[in-house]
Amino acid sequence: MANNISYPCTIMLFFIVFYLINSSNAMPSFNVQRYGARGDGRTDATEPFLTAWSLACESRARAMVYIPRGTYLVRNLVFWGPCKNIITFKIDGTLVAPENYWSIGSSGYWILFAKVNRISVYGGILDARGAGYWSCRKKGGHCPQGARSISFSWCDNVLLSGLTSLNSQNIHVTVHHSSNVRIQNIRIRAPSGSPNTDGIIVQASSGVTISGGVIGTGDDCIALNPGSKNIWIERLNCGPGHGISIGSLGEYANEEGVQNITVTSSIFTKTQNGVRIKSWGRPSNGFVRNVQFRNLVMRNVENPLIIDQNYCPSRKGCPNQSSGVKISGVTYANIKGTSATPVAMKLDCSGSNHCTGITLKNINLKYMRRSSASYCKNAHGRASGVMIPRNCM
C-alpha cells in the first residue's frame, strides 16, 4: 500500500520541481496591456508602452516588452537606455500614429531607441498615417519637420526583424551613430509620390547588414550617408523609389567618408535610379572607397548605374563648383536588365577629383531591346567581359 502511494507522490514532486526551475529561468514579459494599453486603435497607449519599457529596461534578467494583437494608438515614444540586460521587443499588433500629423511631426521621431545595447525588435506593423503630412508638404504650407517612423541612435548590437512600416511621414527607418545592426525581412511601403519617405537611412554607423525585404516608397529605398562603413546589403526588392544611394555627400566642407560597401543579389523595378553615388558640387574632404555593386537586376530603371558629382535635385541655388568628394575603388559586376532611358550608365565625376579605380565587369543593360548608351566624364578604370553599354572610360 505504501509503495502505491509513494509513486504518484514522486511524479508530482518531479513536476513541481520542473515547473519551479523553468519558472525561475523564464524571461520576464512586460505586456503593455497589463499597464493599461487597449488595442482598439482609439485609446492613447503611449504611457503604458513607456511603463512597460521602463520596467523591462530595469530588469536584471533578460526581459521582453510584448505588444499583443490589436491596434494601438501611440504618440512619440522614446525608449532610453542603457538597460541592465538584453531586451526583446515583440510586436504582434499594429501601432498607429494620431491622425493629426502635428502630434508626432514636430519632434522628428515617432519611435526612437536611444543608447540601447542588445535590443531585438520582432514583427509588427507601424502605420504613421503620413498622407495628411505629405499633402501639407506638397501645398507648401506651414508644416512640421516630419517624423521618422523607427530610429536607432547610439545603439549597439541591434536586430530588427520582420517589421512592416507603412506611410511614414518622413524616413521609415534610420540608423544613426550605431554599430552591429542587422535589419532582415523588412517590408516598407509608401506611395511613389510621397516626399522624402526614404526606406532606410544609415549615417555615422558601422557593421550594418540589411538582408531580405521589399521596399517601395517615394525616395531612396536605402541611403548611405556620411560615416557609413562596413555595410552589407543583399536580397532586396526595391521599387518604386529612387534606388540605393551613397549620399548625398559633400553637403559640408568637413564630413566623414563612406567605405566598404556591398550591394548584391537585389532587384530594382521601375525606380528612378538603380545604384547611385551622389555628391554636391562644392569643396569637401569627404570620400567614397571600396564599393561593390554586383549581381543586380534592373527592370525598366531610369538610371541603372549613375555617379553624379553635380547633385542638385531642385536645380535652384546649385553650388556649381567642383566636388571635393574623392571616389575610388568602385566595382560594377554582373548587372543585367533594362533601362527606361537611352543612357543606362552615367559616370559624371568631379573635374578636380576624378573617379579612379572604377571596375566594370559583365554589364548587360538594354534599352527598348537594343543596346543602351553610356556617358563618362572624368572617370578612370577598366572593363572586362560583356559590356552593354560600351565602356566609355
Disulfide bonds with the S-S distance in Angstrom:
Cys57-Cys83 2.06
Cys136-Cys143 1.98
Cys221-Cys238 2.11
Cys312-Cys318 2.10
Cys349-Cys355 2.03
Cys376-Cys392 1.86
